[in-house]
Every structure is written in structure tokens, then in C-alpha cells.
Amino acid sequence: MDWIQTIIIAIVEGLTEFLPVSSTGHMIIAQNMLGVESTEYVKAFTFIIQFGAILSVVCLYWRRFFQLNKTPLPEGTPVFKKLIHKFDFYWKLLIAFIPAVVLGLLCNDFIDAMLERVEVVAVMLVVGGVFMLFCDKIFNKGSEDTMLTEKRALMIGLFQCISMIPGVSRSMATIVGGMAQKMTRKNAAEFSFFLAVPTMFGATVYKMYKLFKDGGSEMIVNNLDTLIIGNVVAFIVALLAIKFFIRFVQKYGFQAFGWYRIVVGGIILVLLFMGHELTII
């Protein structure tokens, strides 16, 4: 990849990672429009620049992300319960994160095989888009008073597992999961951002481990300049995208994203029908 291709792909990553539009689908279009070959480095690049996107969430919500529960507990509360109470935010993130870890480890080969199926991405973009046209009406009872309990965190984590089907969108799955638990669109979206940090970080570390295990360390060292540029661009763009998304969904809901997904999925299906050889980056 040259620098222009690096910057464009990083922009696509930053824009789409936290929006419910499927970053995978957009990577397919971007890669093929730019003529980028799907090499081992290119695949590694798309995972590594997720670190920049993750960092944008931590920086934007740092006060809430590095929070401890300081509400006093009654005398005699067991030490374990005190620890869970103190680290309540991280405990619920862990609960929501666990289902994806378990399913990812059990079904890793199947998930990798699915990730090679461009037609699956396109179909799920369209199906998810149709669903998003109606999700505001289906889940319209969200309340600011809804507390994020352990049970609700687990349910959101189970919804996140649906996003292992390429084209579904991790953001869409977790936001819908939050709304299904009576959370407001804003609160569901923000928890989706928080949950992205351990999920994406874990996936990135796992892919990096496999890469280094297969002798890819030299490849990383030789491309440090593009990796740094990609992370910086993804960080800046993701920061702006998150701010835009929160304001937009509070005011307008998800219908626009539904129509957008249908259009993007339709474009991919048309290209496949016309005989274009599309690959997943």
C-alpha cells in the first residue's frame, strides 16, 4: 500500500468502526476501488489500526472509562463484593465481553471461513439495514433510569456475538442489544463504544500473536511508518465519527443508517452479479 491508500483505508476504518454500518463491507469497497491486493500485511494493517480507533473511545470518555464506584457499602460486606462494587464498571464490561471470547475461541475456524464470504457480508448489510428501518419503533421504550445490571450486560454481550457474522456490524448488534434491555439510544450507543475497547483490543492482540507466531515480525517492522499513519488517522476520524453519531441518533434515530446499509449491500451484490472478483481486506 502507498501512503494515499493507507490514509483512505484508515479513514474508512475510523468512520465505520463505531457506526452501525459494517466496517467490513466498507473495507471491501475501499480495497477494490483502490486496487489494494489482499496481502498478509494489508490484513494485519486493518487489525492493527483498530488500536487508534480504540484509543479514541478511551480519550473521549476517559472520565467515565477510568471510573471507580465510590458509593459506600454497609459494614460487614464481604471483600469480594466490595471489589465488585468498586470496579463495577469494569466488572460489567467483563461480563459483556465474555460471550464473544468463548464463542470466538470455540468457533474460530468457522468465523474465519465466514470472513472470506463477500456475499454473506452483502446480504447481512441489506438484512441489517431493513431491520434498522424499524428498530426505533420496536425498541422505543428506553429510559434514562434504566440501570446497567449484570444481566443486561450479559444480554448485550450475547447480542455482540451476532456480529461475528460478517456484515452484521458489532456496533449495530450491541446497540440493539442495549435498546432491547430498555436503554436509551444514547446510553446503548455509549456502552457499545465502551465494550468495543476490550473486544477490539482482544481481537487485535490475538491476530498480532498469530502474525508474530507465523514469522510476521519483520513485515511489521518494515511497515512501521504506514502503521503509525494509519493509527493516527483512524484515531482522529473515529473521534469525530463518535461525536457525530451520538448527536445524530439522539435526534434522528437509526433509519438513515438502515437505508445506507441497504445501498452499500446492494452495491456489493451488484458488483458480484456483474462478475467482479471482490475480496475481504
C-alpha positions in Angstrom: 0.0 0.0 0.0 1.2 3.5 -0.7 0.5 6.5 1.7 -2.6 7.6 -0.1 -4.2 4.1 0.1 -3.1 3.9 3.8 -4.8 7.2 4.7 -8.0 6.3 2.8 -8.3 2.9 4.4 -7.6 4.4 7.8 -10.3 7.0 7.2 -12.8 4.2 6.3 -11.9 2.3 9.4 -12.3 5.4 11.7 -15.6 6.3 10.1 -17.3 2.9 10.1 -15.9 1.1 13.2 -18.4 2.6 15.7 -21.2 3.3 13.3 -23.8 0.6 12.7 -22.9 0.2 9.0 -20.3 -2.7 9.0 -16.7 -1.7 8.6 -16.1 -5.0 6.8 -18.4 -4.0 4.0 -16.8 -0.7 3.6 -13.3 -2.2 3.6 -14.4 -4.5 0.7 -15.5 -1.5 -1.4 -12.5 0.7 -0.4 -10.0 -2.1 -1.1 -11.4 -2.9 -4.5 -11.8 0.7 -5.6 -8.2 1.5 -4.6 -6.9 -1.7 -6.2 -5.3 -2.9 -3.0 -4.2 -6.5 -3.0 -5.3 -8.6 0.0 -1.9 -9.5 1.3 -1.0 -10.7 4.7 0.3 -7.2 5.6 -2.9 -5.5 4.4 -5.0 -7.8 6.6 -2.7 -7.2 9.5 -2.8 -3.4 8.9 -6.6 -3.3 9.2 -6.5 -5.0 12.6 -3.6 -3.0 13.9 -5.1 0.4 13.1 -8.1 -0.6 15.3 -5.8 0.5 18.2 -6.2 4.1 17.0 -10.0 3.7 16.9 -10.0 2.1 20.4 -7.9 5.0 21.8 -10.5 7.5 20.5 -13.1 6.0 22.8 -10.8 6.0 25.8 -9.8 9.6 25.2 -13.3 10.9 24.5 -14.8 9.1 27.6 -11.8 9.0 29.8 -13.6 10.3 32.9 -16.2 7.5 32.6 -13.8 4.9 31.4 -11.4 5.3 34.4 -14.1 5.4 37.0 -14.5 3.6 40.3 -17.7 3.2 42.3 -17.1 5.1 45.5 -20.6 4.7 46.9 -20.3 3.4 50.5 -21.4 -0.1 51.3 -22.8 -1.4 54.7 -20.4 -2.6 57.3 -19.6 -6.3 57.1 -19.9 -6.5 53.3 -17.6 -9.4 52.1 -14.3 -8.3 50.5 -15.2 -9.9 47.1 -18.5 -7.9 46.9 -16.6 -4.8 47.9 -14.2 -5.3 45.0 -17.0 -6.0 42.5 -18.8 -2.9 43.8 -15.7 -0.7 43.5 -14.8 -2.0 40.0 -18.5 -2.2 38.9 -18.0 -0.6 35.5 -15.1 -3.0 34.6 -17.0 -6.0 36.0 -20.0 -5.4 33.8 -17.7 -4.8 30.8 -16.1 -8.2 31.5 -19.5 -9.9 31.8 -20.5 -8.4 28.4 -17.1 -9.3 26.9 -17.0 -13.0 27.9 -19.6 -14.4 25.4 -17.6 -13.1 22.5 -14.4 -14.6 23.9 -16.0 -18.0 24.4 -17.7 -18.2 21.0 -14.6 -16.8 19.3 -12.4 -19.5 20.7 -14.9 -22.3 20.1 -15.8 -21.2 16.6 -12.6 -19.5 15.4 -12.2 -21.6 12.2 -15.8 -21.2 11.2 -15.7 -17.5 11.8 -12.5 -17.2 9.7 -14.2 -19.1 6.9 -17.3 -16.8 7.1 -15.0 -13.8 6.9 -14.0 -14.9 3.4 -17.6 -14.8 2.1 -18.2 -11.5 0.5 -21.8 -12.4 -0.4 -22.5 -13.1 3.3 -21.3 -9.5 4.1 -23.5 -8.0 1.4 -26.7 -10.0 2.4 -26.2 -9.2 6.1 -25.7 -5.5 5.3 -29.1 -5.5 3.5 -30.9 -7.6 6.1 -29.5 -5.5 9.0 -30.4 -2.3 7.1 -34.0 -3.5 6.7 -34.1 -4.2 10.5 -32.7 -0.8 11.3 -35.6 0.8 9.5 -37.9 -0.5 12.2 -35.7 -0.9 15.3 -36.7 2.6 16.6 -40.3 1.5 16.7 -39.6 -1.9 18.1 -37.4 -0.6 20.9 -39.0 2.8 21.7 -39.3 2.5 25.4 -35.8 3.2 26.5 -35.4 5.2 29.8 -32.6 7.2 31.3 -33.5 5.5 34.6 -32.6 2.0 33.2 -29.6 0.8 35.2 -26.9 -1.4 33.6 -27.2 -4.6 35.6 -25.1 -7.7 35.3 -28.0 -9.5 33.5 -28.3 -6.6 31.0 -24.6 -6.6 30.4 -24.6 -10.3 29.7 -27.5 -9.9 27.3 -25.7 -7.2 25.4 -22.7 -9.5 25.3 -24.8 -12.2 23.7 -26.1 -9.8 21.1 -22.5 -8.9 20.3 -21.9 -12.5 19.3 -24.3 -12.0 16.4 -21.7 -9.6 14.9 -19.3 -12.5 14.3 -21.4 -12.9 11.2 -19.6 -10.6 8.8 -21.7 -7.7 7.7 -23.8 -7.5 10.8 -21.8 -4.8 12.5 -20.6 -5.1 16.0 -21.9 -1.6 16.8 -25.4 -2.4 15.5 -25.6 -5.7 17.4 -24.5 -4.2 20.7 -26.6 -1.0 20.4 -29.7 -3.1 19.5 -28.8 -5.3 22.5 -28.8 -2.3 24.8 -32.1 -0.9 23.4 -33.6 -4.4 23.9 -32.7 -4.0 27.5 -34.7 -0.8 27.8 -31.7 1.5 27.5 -31.9 4.8 25.6 -30.3 5.1 22.1 -27.6 7.3 23.6 -26.8 5.1 26.6 -26.9 1.9 24.4 -24.5 3.5 21.9 -22.1 4.7 24.6 -21.9 1.2 26.2 -21.3 -0.2 22.7 -18.3 2.1 22.4 -17.0 1.0 25.9 -17.5 -2.7 25.0 -15.6 -2.1 21.8 -12.4 -1.4 23.7 -11.8 -4.9 25.3 -13.4 -6.7 22.3 -11.4 -5.0 19.6 -8.2 -4.9 21.7 -8.6 -8.7 22.4 -9.1 -9.5 18.7 -6.2 -7.3 17.7 -3.8 -8.9 20.3 -4.9 -12.3 19.1 -4.3 -11.5 15.5 -0.9 -9.9 16.3 0.1 -13.0 18.3 -0.8 -15.3 15.3 1.1 -13.0 13.0 4.3 -13.0 15.1 4.0 -16.7 15.6 3.9 -17.2 11.9 7.1 -15.1 11.4 5.5 -11.7 10.6 7.6 -9.5 12.9 9.8 -8.4 10.1 6.8 -7.4 8.0 5.6 -5.2 10.8 9.0 -3.6 11.4 9.4 -2.8 7.7 6.0 -1.0 7.6 6.1 0.9 10.8 5.6 4.3 9.0 2.3 3.3 7.4 1.1 1.6 10.7 1.7 4.8 12.6 0.0 7.0 10.0 -2.9 4.6 9.9 -3.4 4.6 13.6 -3.2 8.4 13.9 -5.7 8.9 11.1 -8.1 6.2 12.5 -7.9 7.9 15.9 -8.8 11.4 14.6 -11.6 10.2 12.3 -13.1 7.8 14.9 -13.2 10.6 17.4 -15.2 12.8 15.1 -17.4 9.9 14.0 -18.4 9.1 17.6 -19.3 12.7 18.4 -21.4 12.9 15.2 -23.1 9.6 15.8 -24.2 10.3 19.3 -25.8 13.6 18.3 -27.4 12.1 15.2 -29.1 9.1 16.7 -30.4 11.2 19.6 -32.2 13.4 17.1 -33.0 11.2 14.2 -32.7 7.6 15.2 -31.4 4.8 13.0 -33.5 4.9 9.8 -30.8 6.8 7.8 -28.2 4.1 8.7 -30.7 1.4 7.7 -31.1 2.9 4.2 -27.4 3.5 3.9 -26.7 -0.2 4.7 -29.2 -1.3 2.1 -27.5 0.8 -0.5 -23.9 -0.4 0.4 -25.0 -4.0 0.5 -26.8 -3.6 -2.8 -23.7 -2.1 -4.5 -21.7 -5.1 -3.4 -24.3 -7.6 -4.6 -24.5 -5.8 -8.0 -20.7 -5.9 -8.3 -20.7 -9.6 -7.5 -23.5 -10.2 -10.0 -21.5 -8.4 -12.7 -18.7 -10.8 -12.2 -16.3 -8.6 -10.2 -13.8 -10.5 -8.0 -14.3 -8.9 -4.6 -12.2 -9.9 -1.7 -12.3 -9.1 2.0 -9.4 -6.9 3.1 
